[in-house]
């Protein structure tokens, strides 16, 4: 390697994920906020009755129509058992936007006969801790014992199995007189994300993501957010391929030689399953995931709010649904699993579209990209 590249000792790099109390995601918000001249919003989530601001560090200012719509819907939100809920109307004529097998053409009909409520936010680490404190279930593996990482109280909880998620819903039901909490079906999830205008993204038909002069502008948290942060702040730092299956095992190179972001927010060099190379197969990425990954505080991207007032239905973390599908993507392809929807901080932009299907996970497993959004019905 040339002398212009630096390799930080592992100890120094580990400090990166502890600084600011929120790990890499918190620093990511701060660094990109300075570049985008916006205020980071990786702390408390916005109050439901307040119009979305431009506080998200990597988000362009939402349009007036988006802000007005979100404000109107959020003002009707209800808080039950500590969960902020928004109402989604029935849709007896609901049809999936795409076919499950190939994400093309119209999918099957799945009538939604009754109105239902949906969590305005993904379930946070702090909310899940209250449940754990009142149960005997095991804390997620990225926590330090019974405590979530410092500064990540408002980040979505990850590494929760389907059974964990269902137990959490049952716990909420026990506290909520006249309400039953559950996981949404896949149809309910997509119906809520697409909204009455059947948007391709929760906020509209275009992603609107741009990357120029090292600054990413995005309405949602997906893998380009992570890539842009490392390029802007640690591009010359060398990462080492540490998976023994990798064709480059033990080799190191600057992060800027591994990943790149296109002008529209596409990412290259993120992962190569055939050679076990890419950013995902490096020691730097391993350290990031040990702290719960590059999630952001729920509601930190107000420009991405849905028509019904739900935040982070694109990116941040995949969300369990109650529906069983035959997965068509990833390592679960061909298996009967529970559908997960919405994309994540790890996912490509394509996976975050409201119509994207085929991602599923074994309900007994725990995953660094899968969390919970509750649904609820009032008796």
Secondary structure, DSSP 8 states (H G I E B T S, - for coil): --TT-B---HHHHHHHHHGGGTHHHHHHHHHHHHHHT-----SS---TTS---S--TT-----HHHHHHHHHHHTT-EEETTEEEEEE--BTT-B-SS-TTTS-S---B--B-S-EEEESS--BHHHHHHHHHTS-----TTSBTTB--TT-TTBB--S--HHHHHHHHHHHHHHSTTEEEEE--HHHHHHHHHTTTT-SBTTBS----EEETTEEE-SSBSHHHHHHHHHHHHTTBEEEB--TT-TTTT-EEEHHHH-EE-TTS-EESS-BTTTTBSGGGBHHHHHHHHTT-S--BTT--GGG--TTS---SSBS-EEEEEEEEE--SGGGTTSEEEEEES--TTS-TGGGSTT----EE-TT---TTEE--EEEEE-
